[in-house]
Amino acid sequence: MLWLEMSRDYEHGGSGWQFGTCLWSPTEKKGGGRWGYWDLMQRVTKDDLVLHLRGSKNQQFIGHSVADADCYVTTDRPPNPGVWDHALQFYRVPLRDYCPFEDPIPLSDIFERSSKQLIAYHQSHSPVSSANGRFLFYVPQAGSLQCQNGAYLSEVDSELSRIILGNDTDIHQLQQVGTGSGIATLRTRIGQKEFSDAVRDNYSHSCCFPQCNVADASFLIGAHIARWSDSTTHRGNIANGLCLCLMHDKAFETGLFVLDRQFRVVPTAIANSSAWAHANILPFANQQITLGQVQPDIECLQQHWQRVGYSPQDRDTEKKSRSE
């Protein structure tokens, strides 16, 4: 999921709570009551992406970052809570990998460039109470667009992110290469996150390695078979993904095992020199992984073989030597 943070200033709470280090908000309004744009914080999970919009009047998109942990509720207080001094508890999400745009993008440019699309999107996803409603950061008024008052955190699905970020031509028309590069990085992160979520869905959020019972989201990865950077044609293809736990993902990535054409585990030569592989990979040789609705792509498996230096002939030779 991509989220949009709308902050007025850099301090935004003071040391340790300032802009770019975390998302935070009160859990309740003064006097009680909830606010949907704050409650959205509870849905932010580790590795979600955050697009930052800053300013009180001439708002600008100034960068993006990554959630470093799931949202949590804390009684710790920001040094300078400002108008939220009344709060006894706060939502908080630590951030990492803040990537600033070299040239911030004025929100007014986005509103001008994509006004019709944004108005149409708002009409399709408002009010929030509707089946496909969203907490949006903007609102149409008298034929123009402006920020929604109090919309600290808002939802940005795939459709809205494409409207905001535009295509490569739009970005280079608006900004210099530096900012275009930053947006390209964000687009890549969005694509990888969506891919990972889809792969985990395909494998019912469980590690597909034989007899592995890891099903905790914190320990699962929607892993690429052929690397994102190596195979542009298979980017976003669910058949280029496996849902693996952290250990089995690392073992697959480093080439301790591959999958054959029948999706069976094949320990490689380097597995023989690993004590961990002897205990956790070799006993499952020739066992098929748990398959999802979309099965692994053979071409992607072949690219993985090539990258880790495996050849099917190696297996045939090993089988022959064992039978002699």
Secondary structure, DSSP 8 states (H G I E B T S, - for coil): -EEEEEES-S-TTSTTTSTTTEEEEESS-TTS---HHHHGGGG--TT-EEEEEE-SSS-EEEEEEEE-S--EEES---S--GGGTT-S-EEEEEEEEEEEEEEEEEHHHHHHHTHHHHHHHHHHS-STTSTT----SEEEETTEEEE-TT--EEEE-HHHHHHHH--HHHHHHHS-HHHHHHHHHHHHHHHHHHHHHHHHHHTTTS--STT-----GGGEEEEESS-TTT-GGGTT-GGGEEEEEHHHHHHHHTTSEEE-TT-BEEE-GGGGG-HHHHHHTGGGTT-B----SS---HHHHHHHHHHHT--HHHHHHHHHHHH-
